[in-house]
Amino acid sequence: MAPKNEPGSDADVEGGQSGGVQSVERALTVLEILAREGHAGVSEIAEEMGIHKSTVSRLMGSLVSRGMVHQNSDRGKFELGFGILRLASSIPGRLSLVHEARPVLESLAEEFKETVNLAVLRSNYAVNVDQAMGPSTLATYDWVGSLTPLHATSSGKVLLAALGADERDRILKETGLKARTAKTITSRKELDEQLLEVGAKGYAVVREEFEIGLNAVAVPVYNHQGEVTGAISISGPAFRFDPEKIPGLLETLTEAGLKVSANMGYTRR
């Protein structure tokens, strides 16, 4: 994508009200890109946003000074910084969910020796807000803060299945059904059929749809009003982790989801 603005011509350097709003919008877009990708360089961000690299560099300078963004000294790329946690602390409901779920995540990770994540719906994506690593976990990637596509992940499908038809349509029209792997479902008809199945079974399974070699299963977490407020997932290497073939896994995971739900005030009817 060609830059929309030449060096020195950006409205945000003018200091006017419209320039200030534009700077805020651009800064938020940068944070969303980093949350989605994990890390990115100035050139990558500039290309995606369609603005000049010098503008991105100025934005990065401001975000780094506030602790919102951190530059990786090894690769020179940028990542989200700990300043984001200061903002997250103002969301008591989400933090309460993390607090209540933490012991359950750790117990699941210890029992099944795989990676366990807690995710919620945000900005048309599933965002992982906590993670527990099992002792057999091969990878050490930290998924906390990562935005993952709803249609290609087990947590995302649980969250999608709980939405009303209008809201689901809006999100999927905005995000599309981009293929992450050859196994990603890109047909809306097929996805809708699978979401009906998720609602009926009470869990969602993906097999190498988000990442080749990775399988996962997720169950919902409910709030005190009986609404799905999050999802707990277990993921592991495809060569050893098939959720529907591991004795007791689905039953234990379902009970874990209900336990966290009860801690959040949910009462089974």
TORVEX-959387 format. One line per field, with one value per residue (C-alpha): residue number from 1; x, y, z. Coordinates in nm, 2 decimals, always signed. Layout:
N
k	[NUM_...]
px	[X_...]
py	[Y_...]
pz	[Z_...]
***
This chain:
269
k	[1_2_3_4_5_6_7_8_9_10_11_12_13_14_15_16_17_18_19_20_21_22_23_24_25_26_27_28_29_30_31_32_33_34_35_36_37_38_39_40_41_42_43_44_45_46_47_48_49_50_51_52_53_54_55_56_57_58_59_60_61_62_63_64_65_66_67_68_69_70_71_72_73_74_75_76_77_78_79_80_81_82_83_84_85_86_87_88_89_90_91_92_93_94_95_96_97_98_99_100_101_102_103_104_105_106_107_108_109_110_111_112_113_114_115_116_117_118_119_120_121_122_123_124_125_126_127_128_129_130_131_132_133_134_135_136_137_138_139_140_141_142_143_144_145_146_147_148_149_150_151_152_153_154_155_156_157_158_159_160_161_162_163_164_165_166_167_168_169_170_171_172_173_174_175_176_177_178_179_180_181_182_183_184_185_186_187_188_189_190_191_192_193_194_195_196_197_198_199_200_201_202_203_204_205_206_207_208_209_210_211_212_213_214_215_216_217_218_219_220_221_222_223_224_225_226_227_228_229_230_231_232_233_234_235_236_237_238_239_240_241_242_243_244_245_246_247_248_249_250_251_252_253_254_255_256_257_258_259_260_261_262_263_264_265_266_267_268_269]
px	[+0.00_+0.14_+0.18_-0.10_+0.11_+0.45_+0.71_+0.62_+0.27_+0.08_-0.20_-0.08_+0.23_+0.01_-0.11_-0.47_-0.77_-0.82_-0.45_-0.47_-0.77_-0.58_-0.28_-0.49_-0.65_-0.32_-0.17_-0.46_-0.42_-0.05_-0.15_-0.41_-0.15_+0.10_-0.17_-0.26_+0.09_+0.29_+0.56_+0.63_+0.88_+0.83_+0.82_+0.56_+0.33_+0.37_+0.28_-0.03_-0.15_-0.07_+0.14_+0.50_+0.76_+0.86_+0.51_+0.52_+0.86_+0.71_+0.42_+0.65_+0.85_+0.55_+0.42_+0.76_+0.79_+0.45_+0.55_+0.28_+0.53_+0.87_+1.14_+1.30_+1.68_+1.76_+1.54_+1.46_+1.09_+0.82_+0.60_+0.33_+0.47_+0.38_+0.20_-0.09_-0.14_-0.21_-0.50_-0.62_-0.64_-0.93_-1.14_-1.25_-1.48_-1.21_-0.95_-1.20_-1.25_-0.87_-0.85_-1.12_-1.00_-0.63_-0.63_-0.85_-0.62_-0.32_-0.50_-0.59_-0.23_-0.09_-0.34_-0.32_+0.03_-0.06_-0.11_-0.44_-0.57_-0.85_-0.99_-1.26_-1.42_-1.27_-1.26_-1.39_-1.12_-1.06_-0.80_-0.61_-0.61_-0.43_-0.23_-0.10_+0.18_+0.18_+0.51_+0.51_+0.45_+0.70_+0.67_+0.69_+0.50_+0.31_-0.04_-0.15_-0.26_-0.27_-0.57_-0.67_-0.94_-1.27_-1.34_-1.01_-0.97_-1.15_-1.21_-1.32_-1.58_-1.72_-1.75_-1.90_-2.15_-2.28_-2.35_-2.68_-2.72_-2.70_-2.38_-2.22_-2.30_-2.15_-1.82_-1.78_-1.85_-1.59_-1.32_-1.39_-1.29_-0.92_-0.74_-0.47_-0.39_-0.53_-0.76_-0.92_-1.29_-1.35_-1.71_-1.97_-2.23_-1.98_-1.89_-2.25_-2.32_-2.02_-2.13_-2.47_-2.28_-2.07_-2.38_-2.53_-2.22_-2.10_-1.74_-1.54_-1.25_-1.01_-0.75_-0.47_-0.71_-0.51_-0.17_-0.03_+0.06_-0.17_-0.50_-0.72_-1.06_-1.25_-1.56_-1.75_-1.74_-2.07_-2.13_-2.40_-2.66_-2.59_-2.41_-2.09_-1.82_-1.51_-1.37_-1.11_-0.91_-0.65_-0.41_-0.13_+0.07_-0.15_+0.07_-0.03_-0.33_-0.67_-0.92_-1.20_-0.98_-0.82_-1.01_-1.19_-1.06_-1.39_-1.57_-1.30_-1.27_-1.65_-1.65_-1.37_-1.56_-1.86_-1.65_-1.51_-1.87_-2.00_-1.72_-1.85_-2.20_-2.35_-2.62_-2.71_-3.07]
py	[+0.00_+0.34_+0.60_+0.84_+1.13_+1.26_+1.34_+1.66_+1.68_+1.48_+1.66_+1.55_+1.77_+2.08_+2.07_+2.14_+1.96_+1.74_+1.66_+1.55_+1.32_+1.17_+1.11_+0.93_+0.71_+0.62_+0.54_+0.31_+0.14_+0.08_-0.08_-0.30_-0.41_-0.50_-0.69_-0.89_-0.96_-0.98_-0.76_-0.55_-0.31_+0.05_-0.04_-0.31_-0.08_+0.20_-0.02_-0.16_+0.18_+0.35_+0.63_+0.74_+0.57_+0.90_+0.93_+0.58_+0.66_+0.97_+0.76_+0.49_+0.75_+0.87_+0.52_+0.41_+0.71_+0.62_+0.25_+0.14_+0.00_-0.16_-0.21_-0.55_-0.48_-0.81_-0.76_-0.39_-0.46_-0.32_-0.51_-0.40_-0.27_-0.31_+0.03_-0.15_-0.33_+0.01_+0.06_-0.30_-0.24_-0.01_-0.30_-0.48_-0.73_-0.87_-0.88_-1.05_-1.32_-1.37_-1.39_-1.64_-1.85_-1.86_-2.16_-2.36_-2.29_-2.40_-2.72_-2.80_-2.74_-2.96_-3.24_-3.25_-3.11_-2.87_-2.50_-2.35_-2.01_-1.78_-1.56_-1.29_-1.11_-0.78_-0.57_-0.86_-1.09_-1.34_-1.19_-1.41_-1.26_-1.53_-1.85_-2.15_-2.37_-2.74_-2.93_-3.10_-2.79_-2.78_-2.41_-2.13_-1.86_-1.63_-1.58_-1.33_-1.01_-1.17_-1.11_-1.43_-1.48_-1.60_-1.83_-2.02_-2.08_-2.29_-2.00_-1.78_-2.03_-2.06_-1.68_-1.66_-1.94_-1.73_-1.42_-1.31_-1.35_-0.98_-0.93_-1.24_-1.12_-0.78_-0.92_-1.18_-0.92_-0.69_-0.95_-1.19_-1.56_-1.54_-1.87_-1.92_-2.27_-2.51_-2.64_-2.31_-2.29_-2.01_-2.10_-1.91_-2.19_-2.44_-2.22_-2.15_-2.53_-2.58_-2.30_-2.47_-2.79_-2.59_-2.46_-2.81_-2.99_-2.71_-2.71_-2.62_-2.82_-2.70_-2.92_-2.72_-2.44_-2.16_-2.31_-2.62_-2.88_-2.73_-2.86_-2.70_-2.73_-2.47_-2.44_-2.13_-1.93_-1.77_-1.46_-1.41_-1.33_-1.66_-1.48_-1.62_-1.39_-1.59_-1.92_-2.16_-2.36_-2.63_-2.66_-2.90_-3.05_-3.23_-3.55_-3.61_-3.39_-3.49_-3.36_-3.60_-3.90_-3.81_-3.99_-3.75_-3.43_-3.29_-3.37_-3.22_-2.91_-2.86_-2.88_-2.64_-2.39_-2.43_-2.39_-2.05_-1.96_-2.04_-1.82_-1.54_-1.58_-1.81_-2.05_-2.36_-2.37]
pz	[+0.00_-0.10_+0.18_+0.18_+0.31_+0.22_+0.49_+0.68_+0.53_+0.80_+0.97_+1.31_+1.30_+1.26_+1.62_+1.54_+1.68_+1.37_+1.37_+1.74_+1.66_+1.37_+1.59_+1.85_+1.58_+1.44_+1.78_+1.85_+1.51_+1.59_+1.92_+1.75_+1.49_+1.76_+1.96_+1.65_+1.51_+1.84_+1.70_+1.39_+1.24_+1.14_+0.77_+0.82_+1.02_+0.78_+0.49_+0.66_+0.77_+0.44_+0.60_+0.58_+0.79_+0.95_+1.09_+1.23_+1.39_+1.57_+1.69_+1.82_+2.01_+2.19_+2.27_+2.39_+2.62_+2.78_+2.82_+2.58_+2.33_+2.38_+2.12_+2.11_+2.12_+1.94_+1.63_+1.64_+1.62_+1.84_+2.09_+2.33_+2.66_+3.02_+3.01_+2.86_+3.20_+3.36_+3.13_+3.18_+3.55_+3.50_+3.37_+3.70_+3.53_+3.31_+3.59_+3.81_+3.54_+3.52_+3.90_+3.93_+3.64_+3.73_+3.96_+3.72_+3.43_+3.63_+3.74_+3.38_+3.26_+3.53_+3.46_+3.08_+3.05_+2.77_+2.72_+2.87_+2.77_+2.88_+2.61_+2.58_+2.28_+2.19_+1.87_+1.66_+1.78_+2.06_+2.29_+2.53_+2.88_+3.07_+3.01_+3.20_+3.06_+3.11_+3.19_+2.85_+2.64_+2.35_+2.27_+2.51_+2.31_+2.54_+2.39_+2.65_+2.48_+2.13_+1.91_+1.73_+1.46_+1.58_+1.29_+1.31_+1.68_+1.94_+2.18_+1.89_+1.78_+2.13_+2.14_+1.80_+1.87_+2.17_+1.97_+1.82_+1.44_+1.37_+1.57_+1.43_+1.07_+1.15_+1.28_+1.00_+0.73_+0.88_+0.94_+0.66_+0.67_+0.59_+0.56_+0.82_+0.69_+0.43_+0.69_+0.79_+0.73_+0.48_+0.38_+0.57_+0.53_+0.67_+0.96_+1.05_+1.05_+1.28_+1.52_+1.55_+1.65_+1.90_+2.06_+2.08_+2.21_+2.44_+2.31_+2.00_+1.85_+1.58_+1.41_+1.25_+1.14_+1.31_+1.29_+1.12_+1.38_+1.65_+1.78_+2.04_+2.22_+2.41_+2.64_+2.74_+3.06_+3.17_+3.39_+3.65_+3.38_+3.20_+2.91_+2.76_+2.89_+2.79_+2.68_+2.83_+2.58_+2.58_+2.29_+2.20_+1.92_+1.66_+1.68_+2.04_+2.11_+1.98_+2.24_+2.14_+2.19_+2.53_+2.81_+3.04_+2.88_+2.75_+3.07_+3.29_+3.07_+3.07_+3.45_+3.47_+3.26_+3.48_+3.79_+3.67_+3.57_+3.92_+4.06_+3.84_+3.98_+3.72_+3.84_+3.62_+3.54]
***
